[in-house]
């Protein structure tokens, strides 16, 4: 006597299969690039703003979407103090430095806390990706929030993401979260373009490099997960100063050594996609 396993019905099979999501492009854009860290305080927003400006300077049409609903940085970094116009159906992005920008910070006072539950965050993200008049963009750079929560899942599952750049400082406490972020993007099928070692060292008045946050951790993590290591961005006081003044370093001083690093990143991305 043979023990024959009962066949599953079509309905049962569909329940057991992994859920497939329809990923829609952001209308008005060619390529969507996420800047992520999975860890706060590593300079992700500074990287996103300067990369967007660098892409503009190498001849691309660029948008910048501030997806950090709880801690938007773009209004301050781009010195934008106005609300976007609307026709009742869609919002018009605010253009600054020839970059089309959108942020929840444009719709609320900078000191107003965003006390929102997950569904409200998801709704806001859908508004910014589906109900904004993005126009003829080669790239839209998405400044992602820290963590691996609702915003990351919404983008990864529902938006056509063409790539993600992961930014981190080299110390182990930051890299623990970065590793979770890498696994999340891999699991959700988002291509990781590479890892960047941000605030990797400081050059003192004596000309020596000081590895404040340790050394080599980001490159080692890239090798561990078989991702490309894109390079280092050192600490420089001018970067923080220009961002606080609302004119990031790439726009304020394109010839600065830090600006040239971002321009190299931009050239590489441009040659990859365009």
C-alpha positions, 0 to 999 in steps of 0.5 A: 500500500502506497501513501499518496500525499493529497494534492493541494488545491489551486487556492491553497497553492496560491496562498503558499506561493511568495506574494508578488508585487506590482512595481510601478515607476515614478511617473516623469522619471527614468531611474529611481535611486535610493540612498539608504543607511538603515542607521541614523546619523551617518550623513545619508541626507548630506550624501543624497543632496550632494549626489543629486547636485553632482548629477545635475552638474554632469548634465542630468535632469534630477529630482530629490525626494525626501522620504524621511517622513519623521525627520525631513532634512531637505528643507533645511539643506536646500533652504526651502521655506515655501509650500508646493503648489497644487491643482487639487489633484497633484503637487508641483515639486519645488525647484531649487538649484535646478533640482526638483524637490519634494519633502513632507517638511514643505507641508509642515512647520520644521518643528512640528513632530510627525506623530504618524502611524505606519499607514499614514507614512505609507499614504504619504509615500504614495502621494510623493511617488504617484501625485507629484508632477515630476517632469522629465527627470533622468534620475530621482534620488530618494533620501530614505529614512533610517531603519528597515520599516514601512517606508523601505517596504513600500518603496521596495515592494511597490515602486520600481527601484533601479538601485540603492546606494548604502551609506555608512560610517566604518564603526561596527555599531553602524554596520550592524544596521547596514547589514540588515539593510543589505539583507532587506534589499536583497530579499526584496529584489532591489539592486545594491549599486554599492557601499560608501564609507562616509566620514571615513577620516579627518585630515588634521592641520598636521596633514595626518589622517585621523580615523575617528570612527575606525577603519575599513569596516564598510569595505569589509562589509561590502566584500562580505556581502559581495557588493561593490565598494564605491569609495570614501568620503572624508569628514570636512567642516565645510560640508556641515557648514554649507549644508546648514546654510542651505547650499550644499558643498557641491553647489557652494564650491564645485572645486572643493575636494569633497565636491570632486568625490561626489562628481566622480560618483555622479559620473559613474552613475550616469555612465551606468544608466544613461 
